[in-house]
Amino acid sequence: MANEHEARIDKLEIDLAHATHTIDDLNSVVVEQGKQIDRLTRALSNMTDQVEELMENVLPGHQIEKPPHY
């Protein structure tokens, strides 16, 4: 009986170790994706600013207005 309990505890410890490792791996992926999203958001903002500036230079006097839902 004691042997059976030890085997179950060993299996639980092994499963917990694997689960912890998986959680750590997933956390690393989420952190990297967050950094990538931040970089892409900044790049998109910079490109949007550049396009707006180009539009102002191409069409002087023309105001670029944002749609009402902004």
PyMOL Python script that loads the backbone (N, CA, C, O; Angstrom):
from pymol import cmd

cmd.read_pdbstr("""\
ATOM      1  N   MET A   1       0.816  -1.201   0.000  1.00  0.00           N
ATOM      2  CA  MET A   1       0.000   0.000   0.000  1.00  0.00           C
ATOM      3  C   MET A   1       0.859   1.263   0.000  1.00  0.00           C
ATOM      4  O   MET A   1       0.588   2.200  -0.751  1.00  0.00           O
ATOM      5  N   ALA A   2       1.889   1.289   0.839  1.00  0.00           N
ATOM      6  CA  ALA A   2       2.773   2.451   0.908  1.00  0.00           C
ATOM      7  C   ALA A   2       3.497   2.645  -0.424  1.00  0.00           C
ATOM      8  O   ALA A   2       3.721   3.773  -0.864  1.00  0.00           O
ATOM      9  N   ASN A   3       3.857   1.532  -1.055  1.00  0.00           N
ATOM     10  CA  ASN A   3       4.531   1.579  -2.351  1.00  0.00           C
ATOM     11  C   ASN A   3       3.635   2.232  -3.413  1.00  0.00           C
ATOM     12  O   ASN A   3       4.094   3.006  -4.253  1.00  0.00           O
ATOM     13  N   GLU A   4       2.354   1.894  -3.344  1.00  0.00           N
ATOM     14  CA  GLU A   4       1.389   2.455  -4.295  1.00  0.00           C
ATOM     15  C   GLU A   4       1.276   3.970  -4.114  1.00  0.00           C
ATOM     16  O   GLU A   4       1.214   4.713  -5.093  1.00  0.00           O
ATOM     17  N   HIS A   5       1.250   4.422  -2.855  1.00  0.00           N
ATOM     18  CA  HIS A   5       1.164   5.856  -2.569  1.00  0.00           C
ATOM     19  C   HIS A   5       2.423   6.581  -3.040  1.00  0.00           C
ATOM     20  O   HIS A   5       2.348   7.680  -3.590  1.00  0.00           O
ATOM     21  N   GLU A   6       3.569   5.961  -2.822  1.00  0.00           N
ATOM     22  CA  GLU A   6       4.827   6.566  -3.276  1.00  0.00           C
ATOM     23  C   GLU A   6       4.851   6.689  -4.791  1.00  0.00           C
ATOM     24  O   GLU A   6       5.300   7.700  -5.331  1.00  0.00           O
ATOM     25  N   ALA A   7       4.369   5.665  -5.472  1.00  0.00           N
ATOM     26  CA  ALA A   7       4.334   5.698  -6.934  1.00  0.00           C
ATOM     27  C   ALA A   7       3.403   6.808  -7.423  1.00  0.00           C
ATOM     28  O   ALA A   7       3.713   7.516  -8.381  1.00  0.00           O
ATOM     29  N   ARG A   8       2.256   6.950  -6.751  1.00  0.00           N
ATOM     30  CA  ARG A   8       1.315   8.006  -7.140  1.00  0.00           C
ATOM     31  C   ARG A   8       1.923   9.381  -6.886  1.00  0.00           C
ATOM     32  O   ARG A   8       1.785  10.285  -7.711  1.00  0.00           O
ATOM     33  N   ILE A   9       2.593   9.542  -5.753  1.00  0.00           N
ATOM     34  CA  ILE A   9       3.234  10.822  -5.430  1.00  0.00           C
ATOM     35  C   ILE A   9       4.341  11.122  -6.441  1.00  0.00           C
ATOM     36  O   ILE A   9       4.463  12.254  -6.908  1.00  0.00           O
ATOM     37  N   ASP A  10       5.145  10.116  -6.781  1.00  0.00           N
ATOM     38  CA  ASP A  10       6.200  10.303  -7.780  1.00  0.00           C
ATOM     39  C   ASP A  10       5.608  10.750  -9.117  1.00  0.00           C
ATOM     40  O   ASP A  10       6.129  11.660  -9.762  1.00  0.00           O
ATOM     41  N   LYS A  11       4.513  10.100  -9.528  1.00  0.00           N
ATOM     42  CA  LYS A  11       3.873  10.467 -10.793  1.00  0.00           C
ATOM     43  C   LYS A  11       3.340  11.892 -10.732  1.00  0.00           C
ATOM     44  O   LYS A  11       3.477  12.643 -11.698  1.00  0.00           O
ATOM     45  N   LEU A  12       2.739  12.273  -9.618  1.00  0.00           N
ATOM     46  CA  LEU A  12       2.227  13.641  -9.462  1.00  0.00           C
ATOM     47  C   LEU A  12       3.363  14.660  -9.518  1.00  0.00           C
ATOM     48  O   LEU A  12       3.226  15.717 -10.134  1.00  0.00           O
ATOM     49  N   GLU A  13       4.491  14.335  -8.869  1.00  0.00           N
ATOM     50  CA  GLU A  13       5.637  15.247  -8.896  1.00  0.00           C
ATOM     51  C   GLU A  13       6.190  15.393 -10.306  1.00  0.00           C
ATOM     52  O   GLU A  13       6.559  16.491 -10.722  1.00  0.00           O
ATOM     53  N   ILE A  14       6.247  14.294 -11.036  1.00  0.00           N
ATOM     54  CA  ILE A  14       6.725  14.335 -12.423  1.00  0.00           C
ATOM     55  C   ILE A  14       5.765  15.161 -13.277  1.00  0.00           C
ATOM     56  O   ILE A  14       6.196  16.008 -14.059  1.00  0.00           O
ATOM     57  N   ASP A  15       4.463  14.911 -13.126  1.00  0.00           N
ATOM     58  CA  ASP A  15       3.467  15.670 -13.885  1.00  0.00           C
ATOM     59  C   ASP A  15       3.546  17.157 -13.558  1.00  0.00           C
ATOM     60  O   ASP A  15       3.449  17.999 -14.451  1.00  0.00           O
ATOM     61  N   LEU A  16       3.723  17.478 -12.276  1.00  0.00           N
ATOM     62  CA  LEU A  16       3.840  18.874 -11.866  1.00  0.00           C
ATOM     63  C   LEU A  16       5.082  19.519 -12.475  1.00  0.00           C
ATOM     64  O   LEU A  16       5.027  20.666 -12.919  1.00  0.00           O
ATOM     65  N   ALA A  17       6.186  18.804 -12.500  1.00  0.00           N
ATOM     66  CA  ALA A  17       7.416  19.332 -13.090  1.00  0.00           C
ATOM     67  C   ALA A  17       7.215  19.617 -14.580  1.00  0.00           C
ATOM     68  O   ALA A  17       7.653  20.653 -15.080  1.00  0.00           O
ATOM     69  N   HIS A  18       6.550  18.696 -15.288  1.00  0.00           N
ATOM     70  CA  HIS A  18       6.280  18.911 -16.714  1.00  0.00           C
ATOM     71  C   HIS A  18       5.338  20.098 -16.916  1.00  0.00           C
ATOM     72  O   HIS A  18       5.546  20.914 -17.814  1.00  0.00           O
ATOM     73  N   ALA A  19       4.307  20.190 -16.082  1.00  0.00           N
ATOM     74  CA  ALA A  19       3.352  21.296 -16.197  1.00  0.00           C
ATOM     75  C   ALA A  19       4.042  22.627 -15.927  1.00  0.00           C
ATOM     76  O   ALA A  19       3.794  23.608 -16.629  1.00  0.00           O
ATOM     77  N   THR A  20       4.900  22.668 -14.922  1.00  0.00           N
ATOM     78  CA  THR A  20       5.634  23.895 -14.602  1.00  0.00           C
ATOM     79  C   THR A  20       6.540  24.295 -15.760  1.00  0.00           C
ATOM     80  O   THR A  20       6.629  25.473 -16.106  1.00  0.00           O
ATOM     81  N   HIS A  21       7.207  23.323 -16.354  1.00  0.00           N
ATOM     82  CA  HIS A  21       8.073  23.595 -17.499  1.00  0.00           C
ATOM     83  C   HIS A  21       7.255  24.140 -18.669  1.00  0.00           C
ATOM     84  O   HIS A  21       7.669  25.093 -19.329  1.00  0.00           O
ATOM     85  N   THR A  22       6.109  23.544 -18.919  1.00  0.00           N
ATOM     86  CA  THR A  22       5.243  24.004 -20.011  1.00  0.00           C
ATOM     87  C   THR A  22       4.754  25.422 -19.751  1.00  0.00           C
ATOM     88  O   THR A  22       4.730  26.246 -20.665  1.00  0.00           O
ATOM     89  N   ILE A  23       4.370  25.711 -18.528  1.00  0.00           N
ATOM     90  CA  ILE A  23       3.907  27.062 -18.176  1.00  0.00           C
ATOM     91  C   ILE A  23       5.025  28.068 -18.380  1.00  0.00           C
ATOM     92  O   ILE A  23       4.787  29.149 -18.917  1.00  0.00           O
ATOM     93  N   ASP A  24       6.234  27.737 -17.967  1.00  0.00           N
ATOM     94  CA  ASP A  24       7.371  28.633 -18.163  1.00  0.00           C
ATOM     95  C   ASP A  24       7.631  28.884 -19.646  1.00  0.00           C
ATOM     96  O   ASP A  24       7.889  30.017 -20.052  1.00  0.00           O
ATOM     97  N   ASP A  25       7.563  27.822 -20.455  1.00  0.00           N
ATOM     98  CA  ASP A  25       7.754  27.977 -21.900  1.00  0.00           C
ATOM     99  C   ASP A  25       6.678  28.873 -22.503  1.00  0.00           C
ATOM    100  O   ASP A  25       6.976  29.766 -23.297  1.00  0.00           O
ATOM    101  N   LEU A  26       5.435  28.631 -22.123  1.00  0.00           N
ATOM    102  CA  LEU A  26       4.333  29.448 -22.648  1.00  0.00           C
ATOM    103  C   LEU A  26       4.459  30.898 -22.210  1.00  0.00           C
ATOM    104  O   LEU A  26       4.175  31.808 -22.990  1.00  0.00           O
ATOM    105  N   ASN A  27       4.880  31.123 -20.975  1.00  0.00           N
ATOM    106  CA  ASN A  27       5.073  32.482 -20.494  1.00  0.00           C
ATOM    107  C   ASN A  27       6.135  33.202 -21.319  1.00  0.00           C
ATOM    108  O   ASN A  27       5.971  34.375 -21.654  1.00  0.00           O
ATOM    109  N   SER A  28       7.213  32.512 -21.646  1.00  0.00           N
ATOM    110  CA  SER A  28       8.264  33.113 -22.475  1.00  0.00           C
ATOM    111  C   SER A  28       7.726  33.506 -23.846  1.00  0.00           C
ATOM    112  O   SER A  28       8.059  34.567 -24.372  1.00  0.00           O
ATOM    113  N   VAL A  29       6.902  32.650 -24.411  1.00  0.00           N
ATOM    114  CA  VAL A  29       6.307  32.939 -25.721  1.00  0.00           C
ATOM    115  C   VAL A  29       5.409  34.167 -25.626  1.00  0.00           C
ATOM    116  O   VAL A  29       5.460  35.040 -26.493  1.00  0.00           O
ATOM    117  N   VAL A  30       4.593  34.240 -24.589  1.00  0.00           N
ATOM    118  CA  VAL A  30       3.678  35.373 -24.429  1.00  0.00           C
ATOM    119  C   VAL A  30       4.458  36.672 -24.252  1.00  0.00           C
ATOM    120  O   VAL A  30       4.090  37.696 -24.826  1.00  0.00           O
ATOM    121  N   VAL A  31       5.518  36.642 -23.473  1.00  0.00           N
ATOM    122  CA  VAL A  31       6.340  37.841 -23.260  1.00  0.00           C
ATOM    123  C   VAL A  31       6.950  38.295 -24.590  1.00  0.00           C
ATOM    124  O   VAL A  31       6.913  39.483 -24.910  1.00  0.00           O
ATOM    125  N   GLU A  32       7.507  37.368 -25.363  1.00  0.00           N
ATOM    126  CA  GLU A  32       8.092  37.721 -26.661  1.00  0.00           C
ATOM    127  C   GLU A  32       7.043  38.258 -27.614  1.00  0.00           C
ATOM    128  O   GLU A  32       7.310  39.207 -28.351  1.00  0.00           O
ATOM    129  N   GLN A  33       5.852  37.670 -27.614  1.00  0.00           N
ATOM    130  CA  GLN A  33       4.786  38.165 -28.483  1.00  0.00           C
ATOM    131  C   GLN A  33       4.361  39.568 -28.064  1.00  0.00           C
ATOM    132  O   GLN A  33       4.061  40.401 -28.919  1.00  0.00           O
ATOM    133  N   GLY A  34       4.331  39.839 -26.775  1.00  0.00           N
ATOM    134  CA  GLY A  34       4.007  41.183 -26.289  1.00  0.00           C
ATOM    135  C   GLY A  34       5.023  42.198 -26.777  1.00  0.00           C
ATOM    136  O   GLY A  34       4.656  43.296 -27.194  1.00  0.00           O
ATOM    137  N   LYS A  35       6.299  41.839 -26.727  1.00  0.00           N
ATOM    138  CA  LYS A  35       7.349  42.737 -27.217  1.00  0.00           C
ATOM    139  C   LYS A  35       7.203  42.968 -28.716  1.00  0.00           C
ATOM    140  O   LYS A  35       7.361  44.090 -29.196  1.00  0.00           O
ATOM    141  N   GLN A  36       6.900  41.900 -29.451  1.00  0.00           N
ATOM    142  CA  GLN A  36       6.731  42.022 -30.895  1.00  0.00           C
ATOM    143  C   GLN A  36       5.517  42.896 -31.222  1.00  0.00           C
ATOM    144  O   GLN A  36       5.577  43.717 -32.138  1.00  0.00           O
ATOM    145  N   ILE A  37       4.431  42.730 -30.490  1.00  0.00           N
ATOM    146  CA  ILE A  37       3.243  43.561 -30.711  1.00  0.00           C
ATOM    147  C   ILE A  37       3.582  45.026 -30.449  1.00  0.00           C
ATOM    148  O   ILE A  37       3.149  45.902 -31.199  1.00  0.00           O
ATOM    149  N   ASP A  38       4.345  45.303 -29.401  1.00  0.00           N
ATOM    150  CA  ASP A  38       4.751  46.684 -29.112  1.00  0.00           C
ATOM    151  C   ASP A  38       5.581  47.263 -30.252  1.00  0.00           C
ATOM    152  O   ASP A  38       5.370  48.404 -30.663  1.00  0.00           O
ATOM    153  N   ARG A  39       6.539  46.464 -30.769  1.00  0.00           N
ATOM    154  CA  ARG A  39       7.370  46.941 -31.881  1.00  0.00           C
ATOM    155  C   ARG A  39       6.517  47.208 -33.117  1.00  0.00           C
ATOM    156  O   ARG A  39       6.681  48.230 -33.785  1.00  0.00           O
ATOM    157  N   LEU A  40       5.609  46.287 -33.416  1.00  0.00           N
ATOM    158  CA  LEU A  40       4.756  46.452 -34.590  1.00  0.00           C
ATOM    159  C   LEU A  40       3.806  47.640 -34.439  1.00  0.00           C
ATOM    160  O   LEU A  40       3.527  48.341 -35.412  1.00  0.00           O
ATOM    161  N   THR A  41       3.313  47.865 -33.234  1.00  0.00           N
ATOM    162  CA  THR A  41       2.435  49.009 -32.977  1.00  0.00           C
ATOM    163  C   THR A  41       3.185  50.317 -33.197  1.00  0.00           C
ATOM    164  O   THR A  41       2.651  51.247 -33.800  1.00  0.00           O
ATOM    165  N   ARG A  42       4.429  50.391 -32.707  1.00  0.00           N
ATOM    166  CA  ARG A  42       5.233  51.602 -32.917  1.00  0.00           C
ATOM    167  C   ARG A  42       5.533  51.802 -34.398  1.00  0.00           C
ATOM    168  O   ARG A  42       5.463  52.924 -34.902  1.00  0.00           O
ATOM    169  N   ALA A  43       5.867  50.714 -35.100  1.00  0.00           N
ATOM    170  CA  ALA A  43       6.164  50.813 -36.530  1.00  0.00           C
ATOM    171  C   ALA A  43       4.923  51.273 -37.301  1.00  0.00           C
ATOM    172  O   ALA A  43       5.028  52.111 -38.196  1.00  0.00           O
ATOM    173  N   LEU A  44       3.769  50.738 -36.964  1.00  0.00           N
ATOM    174  CA  LEU A  44       2.535  51.142 -37.630  1.00  0.00           C
ATOM    175  C   LEU A  44       2.231  52.608 -37.370  1.00  0.00           C
ATOM    176  O   LEU A  44       1.814  53.328 -38.277  1.00  0.00           O
ATOM    177  N   SER A  45       2.434  53.046 -36.156  1.00  0.00           N
ATOM    178  CA  SER A  45       2.209  54.453 -35.816  1.00  0.00           C
ATOM    179  C   SER A  45       3.143  55.357 -36.603  1.00  0.00           C
ATOM    180  O   SER A  45       2.727  56.394 -37.120  1.00  0.00           O
ATOM    181  N   ASN A  46       4.415  54.958 -36.692  1.00  0.00           N
ATOM    182  CA  ASN A  46       5.379  55.751 -37.463  1.00  0.00           C
ATOM    183  C   ASN A  46       4.993  55.797 -38.935  1.00  0.00           C
ATOM    184  O   ASN A  46       5.076  56.852 -39.564  1.00  0.00           O
ATOM    185  N   MET A  47       4.577  54.673 -39.484  1.00  0.00           N
ATOM    186  CA  MET A  47       4.184  54.643 -40.895  1.00  0.00           C
ATOM    187  C   MET A  47       2.925  55.470 -41.138  1.00  0.00           C
ATOM    188  O   MET A  47       2.803  56.145 -42.160  1.00  0.00           O
ATOM    189  N   THR A  48       2.001  55.411 -40.201  1.00  0.00           N
ATOM    190  CA  THR A  48       0.780  56.213 -40.325  1.00  0.00           C
ATOM    191  C   THR A  48       1.128  57.695 -40.332  1.00  0.00           C
ATOM    192  O   THR A  48       0.586  58.461 -41.128  1.00  0.00           O
ATOM    193  N   ASP A  49       2.031  58.097 -39.446  1.00  0.00           N
ATOM    194  CA  ASP A  49       2.473  59.494 -39.419  1.00  0.00           C
ATOM    195  C   ASP A  49       3.132  59.878 -40.738  1.00  0.00           C
ATOM    196  O   ASP A  49       2.894  60.968 -41.258  1.00  0.00           O
ATOM    197  N   GLN A  50       3.956  58.992 -41.279  1.00  0.00           N
ATOM    198  CA  GLN A  50       4.630  59.287 -42.545  1.00  0.00           C
ATOM    199  C   GLN A  50       3.630  59.424 -43.684  1.00  0.00           C
ATOM    200  O   GLN A  50       3.757  60.325 -44.514  1.00  0.00           O
ATOM    201  N   VAL A  51       2.640  58.541 -43.733  1.00  0.00           N
ATOM    202  CA  VAL A  51       1.631  58.612 -44.794  1.00  0.00           C
ATOM    203  C   VAL A  51       0.834  59.909 -44.674  1.00  0.00           C
ATOM    204  O   VAL A  51       0.567  60.568 -45.679  1.00  0.00           O
ATOM    205  N   GLU A  52       0.455  60.276 -43.452  1.00  0.00           N
ATOM    206  CA  GLU A  52      -0.279  61.522 -43.259  1.00  0.00           C
ATOM    207  C   GLU A  52       0.557  62.717 -43.699  1.00  0.00           C
ATOM    208  O   GLU A  52       0.042  63.650 -44.315  1.00  0.00           O
ATOM    209  N   GLU A  53       1.843  62.687 -43.381  1.00  0.00           N
ATOM    210  CA  GLU A  53       2.735  63.780 -43.783  1.00  0.00           C
ATOM    211  C   GLU A  53       2.861  63.839 -45.309  1.00  0.00           C
ATOM    212  O   GLU A  53       2.833  64.920 -45.897  1.00  0.00           O
ATOM    213  N   LEU A  54       2.999  62.682 -45.939  1.00  0.00           N
ATOM    214  CA  LEU A  54       3.069  62.644 -47.402  1.00  0.00           C
ATOM    215  C   LEU A  54       1.783  63.154 -48.032  1.00  0.00           C
ATOM    216  O   LEU A  54       1.820  63.892 -49.016  1.00  0.00           O
ATOM    217  N   MET A  55       0.655  62.765 -47.471  1.00  0.00           N
ATOM    218  CA  MET A  55      -0.629  63.227 -48.003  1.00  0.00           C
ATOM    219  C   MET A  55      -0.750  64.746 -47.887  1.00  0.00           C
ATOM    220  O   MET A  55      -1.268  65.401 -48.792  1.00  0.00           O
ATOM    221  N   GLU A  56      -0.280  65.293 -46.793  1.00  0.00           N
ATOM    222  CA  GLU A  56      -0.329  66.744 -46.615  1.00  0.00           C
ATOM    223  C   GLU A  56       0.562  67.442 -47.631  1.00  0.00           C
ATOM    224  O   GLU A  56       0.221  68.519 -48.120  1.00  0.00           O
ATOM    225  N   ASN A  57       1.703  66.837 -47.953  1.00  0.00           N
ATOM    226  CA  ASN A  57       2.617  67.438 -48.925  1.00  0.00           C
ATOM    227  C   ASN A  57       2.105  67.292 -50.350  1.00  0.00           C
ATOM    228  O   ASN A  57       2.325  68.178 -51.176  1.00  0.00           O
ATOM    229  N   VAL A  58       1.434  66.205 -50.649  1.00  0.00           N
ATOM    230  CA  VAL A  58       0.916  65.964 -51.987  1.00  0.00           C
ATOM    231  C   VAL A  58      -0.322  66.818 -52.235  1.00  0.00           C
ATOM    232  O   VAL A  58      -0.498  67.361 -53.326  1.00  0.00           O
ATOM    233  N   LEU A  59      -1.157  66.933 -51.248  1.00  0.00           N
ATOM    234  CA  LEU A  59      -2.391  67.704 -51.379  1.00  0.00           C
ATOM    235  C   LEU A  59      -2.360  68.875 -50.400  1.00  0.00           C
ATOM    236  O   LEU A  59      -3.026  68.840 -49.365  1.00  0.00           O
ATOM    237  N   PRO A  60      -1.567  69.939 -50.734  1.00  0.00           N
ATOM    238  CA  PRO A  60      -1.483  71.063 -49.798  1.00  0.00           C
ATOM    239  C   PRO A  60      -2.863  71.702 -49.612  1.00  0.00           C
ATOM    240  O   PRO A  60      -3.645  71.821 -50.555  1.00  0.00           O
ATOM    241  N   GLY A  61      -3.128  72.097 -48.408  1.00  0.00           N
ATOM    242  CA  GLY A  61      -4.392  72.729 -48.094  1.00  0.00           C
ATOM    243  C   GLY A  61      -5.506  71.736 -47.829  1.00  0.00           C
ATOM    244  O   GLY A  61      -6.574  72.115 -47.348  1.00  0.00           O
ATOM    245  N   HIS A  62      -5.275  70.488 -48.132  1.00  0.00           N
ATOM    246  CA  HIS A  62      -6.295  69.472 -47.906  1.00  0.00           C
ATOM    247  C   HIS A  62      -6.107  68.905 -46.504  1.00  0.00           C
ATOM    248  O   HIS A  62      -5.046  68.370 -46.181  1.00  0.00           O
ATOM    249  N   GLN A  63      -7.131  69.023 -45.683  1.00  0.00           N
ATOM    250  CA  GLN A  63      -7.069  68.508 -44.330  1.00  0.00           C
ATOM    251  C   GLN A  63      -7.476  67.039 -44.313  1.00  0.00           C
ATOM    252  O   GLN A  63      -8.500  66.650 -44.875  1.00  0.00           O
ATOM    253  N   ILE A  64      -6.664  66.255 -43.669  1.00  0.00           N
ATOM    254  CA  ILE A  64      -7.029  64.853 -43.493  1.00  0.00           C
ATOM    255  C   ILE A  64      -7.856  64.773 -42.215  1.00  0.00           C
ATOM    256  O   ILE A  64      -7.373  65.054 -41.118  1.00  0.00           O
ATOM    257  N   GLU A  65      -9.091  64.389 -42.388  1.00  0.00           N
ATOM    258  CA  GLU A  65      -9.967  64.292 -41.242  1.00  0.00           C
ATOM    259  C   GLU A  65     -10.220  62.813 -40.918  1.00  0.00           C
ATOM    260  O   GLU A  65     -10.396  61.980 -41.808  1.00  0.00           O
ATOM    261  N   LYS A  66     -10.230  62.528 -39.649  1.00  0.00           N
ATOM    262  CA  LYS A  66     -10.514  61.170 -39.233  1.00  0.00           C
ATOM    263  C   LYS A  66     -12.014  60.941 -39.305  1.00  0.00           C
ATOM    264  O   LYS A  66     -12.800  61.859 -39.071  1.00  0.00           O
ATOM    265  N   PRO A  67     -12.408  59.724 -39.628  1.00  0.00           N
ATOM    266  CA  PRO A  67     -13.845  59.430 -39.674  1.00  0.00           C
ATOM    267  C   PRO A  67     -14.488  59.686 -38.312  1.00  0.00           C
ATOM    268  O   PRO A  67     -13.803  59.661 -37.289  1.00  0.00           O
ATOM    269  N   PRO A  68     -15.785  59.931 -38.292  1.00  0.00           N
ATOM    270  CA  PRO A  68     -16.458  60.267 -37.038  1.00  0.00           C
ATOM    271  C   PRO A  68     -16.352  59.213 -35.946  1.00  0.00           C
ATOM    272  O   PRO A  68     -16.499  59.539 -34.768  1.00  0.00           O
ATOM    273  N   HIS A  69     -16.100  57.958 -36.306  1.00  0.00           N
ATOM    274  CA  HIS A  69     -16.043  56.926 -35.270  1.00  0.00           C
ATOM    275  C   HIS A  69     -14.695  56.893 -34.548  1.00  0.00           C
ATOM    276  O   HIS A  69     -14.507  56.051 -33.669  1.00  0.00           O
ATOM    277  N   TYR A  70     -13.752  57.775 -34.885  1.00  0.00           N
ATOM    278  CA  TYR A  70     -12.457  57.826 -34.185  1.00  0.00           C
ATOM    279  C   TYR A  70     -12.528  58.730 -33.017  1.00  0.00           C
ATOM    280  O   TYR A  70     -11.537  58.900 -32.307  1.00  0.00           O
TER     281      TYR A  70
END
""", "prot")
cmd.dss("prot")
cmd.show_as("cartoon", "prot")
cmd.util.cbc("prot")
cmd.orient("prot")
